[in-house]
Amino acid sequence: MLSAFESRNYRLFFAGQIISLMGTWMTQTASLWLVYHLSSSPLLLGAVGFASQAPIFVLAPLAGVMADRMNRHRLLIGTQVLSMLQSFALAALALTGHITPAWLIGLSFVQGAINGVDLPTRQALVVAFVAQREHLGNAIALNSSMFNLARLVGPAIGGFVVAAYGAGMCYVIDGISYAAVILGLLAMRLNLPARRMEARHPWTELREGFSGVFAFRPMRELIIALAVVSAVGFSYTVLTPMFARDIFGGDARVLGYLMSASGIGALLGAVYLGTRATIRGLGKVVALGSALMGAGLFGFGCSRVLPLSLLCLGVVGLGGVLTMASSNTLVQSIVEEHQRGRWMSIFTMAFTGTMPLGNLLAGWIAGRAGPSTTLIISSVICVSVGIVFYMRLPRLRADAAPVLARVAPIEATPQ
């Protein structure tokens, strides 16, 4: 379960990243609570979610080309420094009393633009952090564990900090937390392959990345399934302030509990994936994860009892990480190194880049039909995607076998 920790570089990455991610989740909790507290508008909740992720959809493919051409290590350090500055800007506005929904939306857009470069670069670098390729799956599972451990702890701490000291202190802590990951990256000793110096136009390489992914049926259907689940399934996060304040009558601490609950289930899912030695069977895990996420969303949308809602969100988190991390492992295992940046940028676009549309749509529907109806609609779509993907698996396995035999012979009899 911890084989990736044999690599010094991965240990440095993990230690710095988990600290930074806790700060990130504190910030997300503070921003969601603050915008709803200032406006009481479901649409503005969706707008903040849209602004923080919409740039990813546009920039991620271009960042993939950059990651295949440039030094990924230096690129990642640069995005972390910019993220630190963005958090300190939010802190200054909040602590001086000048924060408004417009500022939150604007600076969320800035962070989204930074993440549009950061996320594909980070995904493409994971393989360089581990000394042995067979540890890649474990590293991805540990990344999910790290992300969801932070999601478990960060929102809970953020809720208490907002209630006791205000949102500005969350932004200060987040800005300081970036120092941990920057120091970890600077301490690494990476043996990165030489970057290609071909004089081809970036648009040509971008087109090659898309054509490579979508001409290969298993990747095309996996990316489409992930994009749909991401857009409709993960939009529940922008609605949690409505449940916390309007349905359960709580404050920022209740919001922290709700956001942390999904982290518990997600952490369990990541631990399970960390015990897997191969990618065989991951196609079924993707389908199961989508169905579980839908079931959890249905329960959360119908529940009016806080403990039951926390349990349902745990199921949502479990399903979400099974879908996302399993898809990530499948893509990372199949892609060839010279295309890794572009393929992982398309994965990022499908997973994170489609969320803003879902967030905006969820906020709009919730303002008219209520948050419960919105989540029930999302649940039906997620379960349907899981069923359809499961039914398509036999054909996808047959199509994937020749490619796996070439790039990952040990997995030539795939999922």
Steps between C-alpha positions, in 0.01 A plus 500: 500500500797734548739383228515846339660632822817311407568796269651802676349743251152363557542528878593867461206561268254323731614683815483846345181439306291371790573817699416722204179311420369546854540873451327477163196324650487757779488772235228326302286466813557865590416624149178299469381613843602860440326540164177347629523705819545820298240432232264211600504419126521140369593642160802682644608176668498342158678802353790466746532132413480585130764772523744278691489221242390641164855610401617141547280381215663749263858504628560134590555377141743786430675427830539139388696617197713720730562205734625289208733778383625665821660398828195376694674535835568873457153553356341346809708715736384808311131413533540441874657843551214665309243309706665624819472860380132451410422371851675796662299737277176342627629527856577870463152575366322293766701632793451862396125456447509566125402150388188480280342225284651673196852478649442135594389416148786695341776348714342156467536546123868587549554184704317300235738632235799401715350154554450466126878478470573341838275193482615351167862569593457331838330197342776464242771522769367220722682236296828691556449505877512119530817303439328194355213501250321216680452739794303746283160357588584513868620860466171601337305324776712674764437832323128433537550406865694821555238711324215345694677502834540873445133519398411321824702729727516831310128592483444408865789723608387767254148504644630558852751765385229691309265484799770613745725737301335567164572388145810719470697276737425197281651682203811593702552137605450383141760746371756385756427132424629536144849542642502131594446372146739759350778395737428133426525558125826695538653216705430236233761336282321414177640328193256637245520401133628765264224721367422479131634788292285435191400810305137394464218740570337450844158469335630204300609324817172589669303350212715186518420464869125520445505273197710242688259488792173507308610262224565233765156370603582399862646843578224683316223326693687525831557874453135560403370303800736685734399839357128434550541369856730788588264765363184377672632299795754733659278809475348407836787685671368844397160414651624391842475853651126491422461172688721619787314827561148460358423133562704418811501851648876495563799725453839461332582209731209294361622580149842370603345175627310448174805560284718280722250211494560433132873496578454200732345286229750623244790412729365145539475470122855624455629251759326218313657608171838512672476127571459414130811373323381524137250689287298186433141555604523880514239537226244339731617725781433809284144380430439410866635835618262693276201298624602543866537872453150519355355298787667725757376816329144366496515429874653838580241682292213325679639505856398755762699340783861616540656161597333328202613780270858458622481128427363562151779748426748234609357275227525788252868545588567127469341483156670817382852387584445152356395656171765773485807314629427183302460703180825682578688173547364357175605806299845523664562130434415515130649833388852515356744744660531747212120552508451492876455875547237528228305187599496601867387849404199347324436287809517819711264678261252212527521469878548856625424712195140381464415577864441874445212437262352257749549748785334781312212278386455357850484848651245609239276193546528518880381861493182387321431141602696479825827321587333164568346472154830604345688219676238239411537589132878470533467161670295353214758613243795355698333160544410492129860572399625217724256251348579596140877490559474156663306366203769629262793344689539174299552695177732749666715222648549345156597835347745582782688168501732569199601843633572364848707222348724768347528764776436288813556129420439392861142624460436350159190326633331816628204595711 
